[in-house]
Amino acid sequence: MPVFIRTRAELKEIVASESFDRPLILDADVNIIFLAHNLDQKEREKLMALATETDKFRVHGREVYWWRRKKPGTSLFSTVPLAKVLSEPFTIRSTNTIRRLVAKWP
């Protein structure tokens, strides 16, 4: 299983990032997709093609900020489309999880 390591400074930068211009909407979350390497142009294009009214993406270095809104009638979301366009392993964490990690780090 791959490990995705970030320094405290990198995690603080992720927490401080204003990844989306629009205000967060109820039932919407921003998750961070951690990658081992930067996406190439082809992967970026495939990822951006997944954007919908309920899913938006911003890429910054080795992180992808995924703004997702719960689809009507469901509380679930799927990473299957992501796995199809990202050629490398990834892991996803909520911004709340990242904030808690940074707060606990001495």
N, CA, C and O of each residue as an XYZ file, in Angstrom:
424
protein
N       0.842     -1.178      0.000
C       0.000      0.000      0.000
C       0.888      1.242      0.000
O       1.774      1.355      0.848
N       0.678      2.164     -0.915
C       1.484      3.394     -0.954
C       1.238      4.259      0.281
O       0.165      4.229      0.885
N       2.258      5.022      0.630
C       2.165      5.964      1.744
C       2.323      7.368      1.169
O       3.184      7.605      0.322
N       1.493      8.288      1.627
C       1.520      9.665      1.136
C       1.937     10.568      2.292
O       1.134     10.877      3.173
N       3.188     10.983      2.279
C       3.740     11.768      3.381
C       3.778     13.245      2.998
O       4.204     13.619      1.905
N       3.316     14.068      3.937
C       3.415     15.515      3.778
C       4.018     16.075      5.064
O       3.777     15.556      6.154
N       4.797     17.133      4.922
C       5.366     17.789      6.089
C       4.290     18.617      6.788
O       3.213     18.855      6.242
N       4.604     19.047      8.001
C       3.673     19.916      8.717
C       3.418     21.192      7.922
O       2.281     21.653      7.827
N       4.479     21.761      7.352
C       4.337     22.986      6.552
C       3.416     22.748      5.349
O       2.593     23.601      5.016
N       3.555     21.601      4.707
C       2.687     21.296      3.563
C       1.230     21.137      4.002
O       0.318     21.608      3.323
N       1.017     20.477      5.131
C      -0.352     20.311      5.640
C      -0.956     21.654      6.045
O      -2.139     21.899      5.807
N      -0.145     22.530      6.659
C      -0.630     23.860      7.014
C      -1.019     24.647      5.764
O      -2.016     25.368      5.764
N      -0.235     24.507      4.707
C      -0.552     25.184      3.450
C      -1.865     24.653      2.869
O      -2.677     25.417      2.347
N      -2.060     23.358      2.966
C      -3.306     22.756      2.460
C      -4.503     23.308      3.234
O      -5.514     23.674      2.636
N      -4.390     23.367      4.547
C      -5.476     23.883      5.387
C      -5.760     25.343      5.063
O      -6.920     25.757      5.035
N      -4.721     26.122      4.821
C      -4.881     27.557      4.561
C      -5.359     27.863      3.143
O      -5.783     28.983      2.856
N      -5.292     26.891      2.277
C      -5.628     27.117      0.879
C      -7.102     27.473      0.695
O      -7.992     26.851      1.273
N      -7.323     28.475     -0.113
C      -8.681     28.817     -0.528
C      -8.890     28.122     -1.870
O      -8.662     28.707     -2.929
N      -9.321     26.882     -1.808
C      -9.351     26.072     -3.026
C     -10.537     26.364     -3.944
O     -10.504     26.019     -5.126
N     -11.579     26.993     -3.412
C     -12.737     27.297     -4.247
C     -13.227     28.701     -3.956
O     -13.285     29.124     -2.801
N     -13.579     29.417     -5.005
C     -14.030     30.796     -4.882
C     -15.405     30.895     -4.239
O     -15.669     31.799     -3.446
N     -16.262     29.971     -4.583
C     -17.637     30.044     -4.092
C     -17.698     29.668     -2.617
O     -16.887     28.874     -2.140
N     -18.646     30.230     -1.906
C     -18.798     29.822     -0.506
C     -19.276     28.376     -0.446
O     -19.978     27.900     -1.338
N     -18.887     27.695      0.612
C     -19.335     26.322      0.760
C     -20.842     26.296      0.977
O     -21.398     27.139      1.681
N     -21.471     25.346      0.380
C     -22.919     25.178      0.437
C     -23.217     24.067      1.436
O     -22.417     23.146      1.597
N     -24.364     24.146      2.108
C     -24.768     23.053      2.972
C     -24.709     21.752      2.186
O     -24.976     21.738      0.984
N     -24.370     20.690      2.841
C     -24.234     19.366      2.219
C     -23.105     19.317      1.207
O     -23.121     18.480      0.304
N     -22.119     20.205      1.341
C     -20.955     20.175      0.464
C     -19.703     20.074      1.326
O     -19.644     20.617      2.429
N     -18.721     19.378      0.811
C     -17.463     19.191      1.512
C     -16.311     19.401      0.550
O     -16.470     19.274     -0.664
N     -15.149     19.725      1.101
C     -13.932     19.730      0.299
C     -13.038     18.629      0.853
O     -12.696     18.616      2.035
N     -12.679     17.730     -0.011
C     -11.759     16.651      0.337
C     -10.457     16.875     -0.404
O     -10.425     17.502     -1.463
N      -9.385     16.354      0.168
C      -8.075     16.475     -0.452
C      -7.675     15.095     -0.965
O      -7.672     14.115     -0.220
N      -7.342     15.040     -2.237
C      -6.839     13.816     -2.843
C      -5.324     13.945     -2.857
O      -4.775     14.819     -3.527
N      -4.653     13.076     -2.121
C      -3.197     13.101     -2.037
C      -2.609     12.171     -3.087
O      -3.007     11.012     -3.207
N      -1.655     12.701     -3.844
C      -0.962     11.951     -4.885
C       0.523     11.883     -4.564
O       1.039     12.702     -3.803
N       1.200     10.914     -5.140
C       2.656     10.819     -4.962
C       3.384     11.808     -5.871
O       4.463     12.289     -5.526
N       2.798     12.112     -7.032
C       3.438     12.977     -8.023
C       2.419     13.966     -8.589
O       1.211     13.777     -8.443
N       2.907     15.000     -9.222
C       2.033     15.937     -9.920
C       1.359     15.234    -11.084
O       1.929     14.326    -11.689
N       0.145     15.659    -11.393
C      -0.557     15.110    -12.553
C       0.038     15.671    -13.830
O       0.438     16.834    -13.880
N       0.096     14.841    -14.864
C       0.503     15.376    -16.159
C      -0.722     16.011    -16.821
O      -1.836     15.887    -16.310
N      -0.527     16.677    -17.932
C      -1.605     17.420    -18.585
C      -2.771     16.517    -18.977
O      -3.930     16.902    -18.822
N      -2.480     15.341    -19.473
C      -3.541     14.410    -19.897
C      -4.397     13.981    -18.704
O      -5.623     13.924    -18.797
N      -3.733     13.679    -17.574
C      -4.472     13.295    -16.371
C      -5.314     14.456    -15.850
O      -6.447     14.254    -15.413
N      -4.771     15.663    -15.892
C      -5.534     16.854    -15.469
C      -6.800     17.008    -16.299
O      -7.883     17.252    -15.767
N      -6.647     16.862    -17.604
C      -7.798     17.007    -18.495
C      -8.863     15.954    -18.207
O     -10.054     16.265    -18.195
N      -8.443     14.715    -17.975
C      -9.392     13.651    -17.657
C     -10.096     13.924    -16.334
O     -11.300     13.702    -16.204
N      -9.339     14.403    -15.359
C      -9.929     14.723    -14.067
C     -10.951     15.846    -14.206
O     -12.060     15.742    -13.682
N     -10.594     16.898    -14.894
C     -11.492     18.035    -15.052
C     -12.758     17.653    -15.826
O     -13.803     18.283    -15.660
N     -12.664     16.633    -16.662
C     -13.841     16.165    -17.398
C     -14.864     15.520    -16.459
O     -16.024     15.357    -16.838
N     -14.454     15.152    -15.245
C     -15.373     14.574    -14.272
C     -16.198     15.629    -13.539
O     -17.140     15.288    -12.825
N     -15.860     16.891    -13.707
C     -16.566     17.966    -12.998
C     -18.029     18.005    -13.405
O     -18.381     17.873    -14.578
N     -18.873     18.191    -12.387
C     -20.322     18.304    -12.590
C     -20.833     19.401    -11.669
O     -20.045     20.117    -11.052
N     -22.142     19.531    -11.577
C     -22.717     20.479    -10.623
C     -22.450     20.063     -9.183
O     -22.475     20.900     -8.282
N     -22.192     18.762     -8.956
C     -21.971     18.276     -7.597
C     -20.510     17.930     -7.316
O     -20.167     17.604     -6.180
N     -19.655     17.994     -8.314
C     -18.233     17.665     -8.141
C     -17.374     18.652     -8.914
O     -17.507     18.784    -10.131
N     -16.487     19.347     -8.197
C     -15.537     20.284     -8.818
C     -14.136     19.908     -8.348
O     -13.967     19.349     -7.264
N     -13.138     20.217     -9.164
C     -11.763     19.861     -8.844
C     -10.828     21.035     -9.079
O     -11.003     21.807    -10.022
N      -9.835     21.158     -8.212
C      -8.719     22.094     -8.386
C      -7.448     21.316     -8.095
O      -7.379     20.567     -7.121
N      -6.459     21.494     -8.929
C      -5.189     20.794     -8.748
C      -4.146     21.799     -8.285
O      -4.006     22.883     -8.851
N      -3.416     21.412     -7.242
C      -2.318     22.244     -6.743
C      -1.192     21.301     -6.342
O      -1.263     20.645     -5.303
N      -0.174     21.239     -7.154
C       0.955     20.351     -6.873
C       0.535     18.902     -6.825
O      -0.045     18.380     -7.777
N       0.829     18.248     -5.707
C       0.501     16.830     -5.542
C      -0.842     16.618     -4.851
O      -1.149     15.516     -4.397
N      -1.632     17.675     -4.775
C      -2.952     17.567     -4.168
C      -4.031     17.993     -5.163
O      -3.845     18.886     -5.989
N      -5.155     17.314     -5.040
C      -6.348     17.690     -5.792
C      -7.402     18.039     -4.752
O      -7.699     17.235     -3.869
N      -7.963     19.231     -4.853
C      -9.031     19.662     -3.972
C     -10.344     19.291     -4.655
O     -10.630     19.737     -5.766
N     -11.129     18.474     -3.977
C     -12.374     17.949     -4.557
C     -13.541     18.530     -3.775
O     -13.800     18.120     -2.643
N     -14.241     19.479     -4.372
C     -15.460     20.037     -3.805
C     -16.576     19.118     -4.252
O     -16.841     18.965     -5.444
N     -17.220     18.515     -3.281
C     -18.296     17.596     -3.630
C     -19.534     17.917     -2.830
O     -19.474     18.235     -1.643
N     -20.620     17.829     -3.490
C     -21.911     18.087     -2.883
C     -22.699     16.783     -2.916
O     -22.675     16.060     -3.912
N     -23.386     16.491     -1.839
C     -24.156     15.262     -1.817
C     -25.172     15.272     -2.943
O     -25.886     16.253     -3.152
N     -25.223     14.174     -3.654
C     -26.200     14.049     -4.720
C     -27.580     13.856     -4.100
O     -27.716     13.162     -3.093
N     -28.597     14.462     -4.693
C     -29.940     14.328     -4.126
C     -30.325     12.859     -3.936
O     -30.132     12.030     -4.825
N     -30.868     12.561     -2.766
C     -31.345     11.210     -2.506
C     -30.276     10.226     -2.054
O     -30.558      9.040     -1.891
N     -29.044     10.707     -1.850
C     -27.987      9.797     -1.415
C     -27.002     10.527     -0.515
O     -26.845     11.745     -0.600
N     -26.353      9.777      0.331
C     -25.299     10.368      1.156
C     -23.955      9.787      0.753
O     -22.939     10.080      1.382
N     -23.940      8.981     -0.273
C     -22.731      8.288     -0.699
C     -22.038      9.009     -1.847
O     -22.657      9.771     -2.589
N     -20.748      8.753     -1.975
C     -20.018      9.201     -3.147
C     -19.079      8.080     -3.540
O     -18.768      7.210     -2.727
N     -18.634      8.098     -4.763
C     -17.802      7.013     -5.264
C     -16.476      7.553     -5.773
O     -16.423      8.622     -6.382
N     -15.403      6.805     -5.519
C     -14.097      7.173     -6.050
C     -13.788      6.404     -7.329
O     -12.707      6.561     -7.897
N     -14.714      5.583     -7.786
C     -14.467      4.774     -8.991
C     -14.099      5.641    -10.193
O     -13.132      5.320    -10.883
N     -14.826      6.730    -10.478
C     -14.408      7.566    -11.622
C     -12.994      8.116    -11.453
O     -12.253      8.226    -12.430
N     -12.614      8.462    -10.224
C     -11.262      8.962     -9.981
C     -10.231      7.889    -10.286
O      -9.212      8.170    -10.918
N     -10.481      6.683     -9.851
C      -9.547      5.578    -10.081
C      -9.361      5.311    -11.574
O      -8.306      4.839    -11.998
N     -10.379      5.613    -12.358
C     -10.286      5.390    -13.808
C      -9.425      6.439    -14.509
O      -8.833      6.151    -15.549
N      -9.346      7.644    -13.958
C      -8.583      8.699    -14.640
C      -7.210      8.964    -14.026
O      -6.321      9.486    -14.700
N      -7.031      8.612    -12.765
C      -5.730      8.819    -12.129
C      -4.908      7.544    -12.288
O      -5.323      6.472    -11.847
N      -3.751      7.664    -12.912
C      -2.961      6.478    -13.232
C      -2.155      5.962    -12.047
O      -1.549      4.894    -12.131
N      -2.139      6.692    -10.964
C      -1.359      6.283     -9.803
C      -2.269      6.144     -8.587
O      -3.373      6.688     -8.579
N      -1.826      5.433     -7.576
C      -2.618      5.332     -6.347
C      -2.814      6.703     -5.706
O      -2.017      7.619     -5.907
N      -3.877      6.823     -4.941
C      -4.173      8.067     -4.234
C      -4.898      7.729     -2.944
O      -5.374      6.610     -2.756
N      -4.975      8.712     -2.061
C      -5.786      8.592     -0.864
C      -6.534      9.901     -0.674
O      -6.091     10.949     -1.143
N      -7.644      9.842      0.001
C      -8.500     11.014      0.173
C      -8.730     11.253      1.661
O      -9.003     10.324      2.421
N      -8.614     12.523      2.060
C      -8.907     12.927      3.430
C      -9.731     14.207      3.391
O      -9.577     15.036      2.495
N     -10.595     14.350      4.368
C     -11.406     15.563      4.444
C     -10.551     16.713      4.952
O      -9.533     16.495      5.609
N     -10.961     17.927      4.648
C     -10.234     19.088      5.163
C     -10.309     19.112      6.695
O      -9.370     19.566      7.349
N     -11.412     18.630      7.270
C     -11.518     18.577      8.735
C     -10.462     17.656      9.325
O      -9.878     17.973     10.361
N     -10.209     16.530      8.690
C      -9.174     15.609      9.161
C      -7.806     16.272      9.103
O      -7.009     16.135     10.031
N      -7.530     16.986      8.023
C      -6.238     17.655      7.879
C      -6.097     18.748      8.936
O      -5.022     18.904      9.515
N      -7.162     19.505      9.197
C      -7.124     20.535     10.243
C      -6.811     19.927     11.612
O      -6.018     20.476     12.377
N      -7.437     18.798     11.908
C      -7.189     18.143     13.203
C      -5.744     17.656     13.304
O      -5.134     17.768     14.367
N      -5.192     17.121     12.223
C      -3.801     16.690     12.231
C      -2.856     17.854     12.515
O      -1.948     17.739     13.338
N      -3.075     18.966     11.833
C      -2.233     20.148     12.012
C      -2.347     20.659     13.444
O      -1.344     21.050     14.041
N      -3.545     20.659     13.998
C      -3.743     21.151     15.358
C      -3.040     20.288     16.401
O      -2.621     20.797     17.440
N      -2.906     18.995     16.139
C      -2.273     18.085     17.090
C      -0.755     18.080     16.988
O      -0.068     17.649     17.914
N      -0.231     18.558     15.867
C       1.217     18.521     15.633
C       1.895     19.586     16.471
O       1.524     20.757     16.387
N       2.893     19.207     17.288
C       3.545     20.208     18.152
C       4.322     21.254     17.367
O       4.918     22.154     17.959
